Amino acid sequence: MPKGKGTYGSKQGRPKKDDKPFKDLKEGTFTRMAKEKGYGDNVQKLASDIMKHKDKGKLPNGKKITALMVKKANFVVNARKFKK
């Protein structure tokens, strides 16, 4: 039987794999975090609160502030200055 004609290990009939299946995994994480923490869609307010209270380690509503949250909040604060 010729190679690739239904033999074991042939790739015939399989769907093509996506190059980057997790490309949008991190997209919208800060907005999602803002909604979970009770800020709605106001990511600017969450970012400013995180930057204000990062030394204390907790937000005003009692939620813990992590290093990754500070990193993302810093990006949001700096993104205010981006030119459109």
SVG drawing of the C-alpha trace seen along z (x, -y; Angstrom):
<svg xmlns="http://www.w3.org/2000/svg" viewBox="-19 -61 25 63">
<polyline fill="none" stroke="black" stroke-width="0.4" points="0.0,0.0 1.4,-3.4 2.5,-5.8 -0.2,-8.2 -3.2,-6.3 -4.9,-5.4 -2.1,-3.6 -1.4,-4.0 0.2,-7.4 -1.1,-9.1 -2.2,-12.7 -5.0,-12.4 -8.3,-13.7 -7.0,-15.5 -7.9,-19.2 -5.0,-21.6 -3.6,-22.8 -3.7,-26.4 -0.3,-28.1 -1.0,-29.9 -3.9,-28.4 -3.3,-30.6 -2.6,-33.9 -5.6,-35.7 -5.3,-34.1 -4.0,-37.2 -6.1,-39.7 -8.6,-41.5 -7.2,-40.1 -7.0,-43.5 -10.6,-44.4 -11.7,-41.0 -9.8,-41.7 -11.5,-45.1 -14.9,-43.5 -14.1,-40.9 -12.8,-43.5 -16.0,-45.5 -14.7,-48.4 -16.9,-47.5 -15.2,-48.6 -13.3,-51.3 -9.7,-50.0 -8.2,-53.4 -9.6,-53.6 -8.4,-50.1 -4.9,-50.9 -4.6,-54.1 -5.9,-52.4 -3.3,-49.6 -0.5,-52.1 -1.6,-54.1 -1.9,-51.1 0.8,-48.8 3.0,-49.5 0.2,-48.4 -0.4,-45.2 -4.2,-45.5 -6.8,-47.5 -9.4,-49.6 -11.9,-46.7 -9.5,-44.3 -8.2,-42.4 -4.6,-41.4 -2.2,-43.2 0.2,-41.0 3.4,-41.9 1.7,-41.0 -1.2,-43.3 1.3,-46.2 2.9,-45.4 -0.3,-45.5 -1.5,-48.6 1.7,-50.4 1.1,-49.6 -2.4,-51.0 -1.2,-54.2 1.6,-54.6 -0.9,-53.8 -2.8,-57.0 0.1,-58.9 0.1,-56.9 -0.6,-59.0 -3.6,-57.8"/>
</svg>
